Amino acid sequence: MIQPIAKPTPRRRDPKPLRSRPHVIPASVKQAVFDRDDWTCRWCEVPGGALDAHHVTPRSAGGKDEAANLRAVHRICHQAIHNWPTEAKRRGLLA
């Protein structure tokens, strides 16, 4: 009698290691941006909360980690900026 072929079991894949370190904006630059923007999100205009430093000109397009190129935004608002680039450009948050 012929043995049935066993169904292959899926292998668990190990995560790939990071090839580079995540980019970190210097703390002194972020502090200057948050102070300049009065700890208020530039997207929703609500003060406080967990803020990110958003690049107006993306790093991939040559944007620098300088206060002039950064804006304080909430983390959730940061995602909205990248989801709605036309509105972000209208508000001056994307170049």
Backbone hydrogen bonds, N-H to C=O, Kabsch-Sander energy under -0.5 kcal/mol:
donor,donor_aa,acceptor,acceptor_aa,energy
13,R,11,R,-0.5
29,V,26,P,-0.5
30,K,26,P,-2.2
31,Q,27,A,-2.6
32,A,28,S,-1.8
33,V,29,V,-2.2
34,F,30,K,-2.8
35,D,31,Q,-2.5
36,R,32,A,-2.4
37,D,33,V,-2.5
38,D,35,D,-1.4
39,W,34,F,-3.1
40,T,37,D,-1.3
41,C,46,V,-1.9
42,R,72,A,-2.7
45,E,41,C,-1.4
48,G,39,W,-3.3
51,L,49,G,-0.8
52,D,73,V,-3.8
54,H,52,D,-0.7
54,H,71,R,-3.3
56,V,54,H,-0.5
56,V,69,N,-3.0
61,A,58,P,-1.4
62,G,59,R,-1.7
63,G,58,P,-2.6
66,E,64,K,-1.4
69,N,66,E,-1.8
70,L,67,A,-1.2
71,R,54,H,-1.9
73,V,52,D,-2.3
75,R,50,A,-1.5
78,H,74,H,-2.4
79,Q,75,R,-1.3
80,A,76,I,-1.5
81,I,77,C,-2.3
82,H,78,H,-1.4
83,N,79,Q,-1.7
84,W,80,A,-2.3
88,A,84,W,-2.2
89,K,85,P,-2.5
90,R,86,T,-2.0
91,R,87,E,-1.9
92,G,89,K,-1.2
93,L,88,A,-3.2
94,L,88,A,-0.7
95,A,56,V,-2.0
